[in-house]
Amino acid sequence: QVQLVESGGGLVQAGGSLRLSCAASESIDSVNVMYWYRQAPGKQREFVAFITSAGGTGYANSVKGRFTISSDNAKNTVYLQMNSLKFEDTAVYYCHTDLGARGKYWGQGTQVTVSS
């Protein structure tokens, strides 16, 4: 069973930056896609960004140009650099991967709070 552990959340003023980390309990070299999702209070969980094993990336329109996803396979870690944060970015951020027959995995989440 794969464990995903997020860290790096916190309280930041609007316009500020944070970098989230997602550490996997095993190698992510063969993982096709790693995702970041977020869930704001009273709202459904939503897609934020993905990165493929080939290094391809994709973003939700709401974060495009402000957030950058990256990975360090040597550390089995995926990052989410968040710049120009807005109040509406406040949410719990989750790391996620789908390993097919091995199942789908989510981290426990890390809280990001942006003060306006």
C-alpha positions as CSV (number, residue, x, y, z in Angstrom):
1,Q,0.0,0.0,0.0
2,V,1.4,3.4,-1.0
3,Q,1.4,6.2,1.5
4,L,1.3,9.8,0.4
5,V,2.2,12.5,3.0
6,E,1.7,16.1,2.2
7,S,3.4,19.0,4.0
8,G,4.2,22.7,3.5
9,G,0.7,24.2,4.1
10,G,0.2,27.2,6.3
11,L,-1.2,30.7,6.6
12,V,0.0,33.3,4.1
13,Q,-1.1,36.7,3.0
14,A,-2.7,37.3,-0.4
15,G,0.1,37.6,-3.0
16,G,2.4,35.4,-1.1
17,S,3.9,32.0,-1.9
18,L,4.0,28.5,-0.5
19,R,5.5,25.2,-1.6
20,L,3.7,22.0,-0.9
21,S,5.4,18.6,-0.9
22,C,4.0,15.2,-1.3
23,A,6.3,12.4,-0.2
24,A,5.5,8.9,-1.4
25,S,6.4,5.7,0.6
26,E,7.8,4.1,-2.5
27,S,9.4,5.0,-5.8
28,I,7.3,7.1,-8.1
29,D,9.5,6.3,-11.2
30,S,6.8,4.0,-12.6
31,V,3.8,6.1,-11.5
32,N,2.1,7.3,-14.6
33,V,0.5,10.4,-13.1
34,M,0.6,12.3,-9.8
35,Y,-2.0,14.8,-9.0
36,W,-2.8,17.7,-6.7
37,Y,-6.4,18.3,-5.7
38,R,-7.9,20.8,-3.3
39,Q,-11.1,21.1,-1.3
40,A,-12.4,24.3,0.1
41,P,-15.0,24.4,2.9
42,G,-18.5,23.5,1.6
43,K,-17.2,22.7,-1.8
44,Q,-16.3,19.6,-3.8
45,R,-12.8,18.4,-4.2
46,E,-11.3,19.9,-7.4
47,F,-8.4,19.1,-9.6
48,V,-5.4,21.5,-9.4
49,A,-2.5,20.0,-11.3
50,F,-0.9,16.8,-12.6
51,I,2.5,15.7,-13.7
52,T,3.3,12.6,-15.7
53,S,6.2,10.2,-15.5
54,A,7.5,11.8,-18.7
55,G,7.4,15.3,-17.1
56,G,4.2,16.5,-18.8
57,T,2.1,18.8,-16.7
58,G,-1.4,20.2,-16.7
59,Y,-3.3,22.8,-14.6
60,A,-6.7,23.9,-13.7
61,N,-7.5,27.3,-15.4
62,S,-7.9,28.9,-12.0
63,V,-4.2,28.3,-11.1
64,K,-2.5,28.4,-14.5
65,G,0.4,30.8,-14.6
66,R,0.5,30.9,-10.8
67,F,1.1,27.3,-9.7
68,T,3.9,25.0,-10.8
69,I,4.0,21.2,-10.3
70,S,7.3,19.3,-10.3
71,S,8.8,16.1,-9.1
72,D,12.0,14.8,-7.7
73,N,12.0,11.0,-8.4
74,A,15.2,10.5,-6.4
75,K,13.2,11.7,-3.3
76,N,9.9,10.1,-4.3
77,T,8.4,13.6,-3.9
78,V,6.1,15.8,-5.9
79,Y,5.9,19.5,-5.3
80,L,3.4,22.3,-5.9
81,Q,4.9,25.8,-6.0
82,M,2.1,28.3,-5.4
83,N,2.7,31.9,-6.2
84,S,0.5,35.0,-6.2
85,L,-1.9,33.3,-3.8
86,K,-5.4,34.5,-3.6
87,F,-8.0,34.2,-0.9
88,E,-10.0,31.7,-3.0
89,D,-7.0,29.4,-3.0
90,T,-7.8,28.6,0.6
91,A,-8.4,24.9,0.9
92,V,-7.0,21.6,2.0
93,Y,-4.6,20.4,-0.6
94,Y,-4.4,16.6,-1.4
95,C,-1.9,14.5,-3.2
96,H,-3.3,11.7,-5.3
97,T,-2.3,8.9,-7.6
98,D,-4.1,6.1,-9.4
99,L,-2.1,2.9,-9.6
100,G,-4.7,1.0,-11.6
101,A,-5.1,-2.5,-10.2
102,R,-3.1,-1.5,-7.1
103,G,-5.7,1.1,-6.2
104,K,-6.2,4.8,-5.8
105,Y,-4.3,6.6,-3.1
106,W,-4.8,10.0,-1.3
107,G,-2.7,11.8,1.3
108,Q,-4.2,13.2,4.4
109,G,-4.1,16.7,3.1
110,T,-2.4,19.9,4.1
111,Q,-4.3,23.1,5.0
112,V,-3.5,26.3,3.0
113,T,-5.1,29.5,4.3
114,V,-4.7,32.7,2.4
115,S,-5.7,35.9,4.3
116,S,-7.1,38.7,2.2
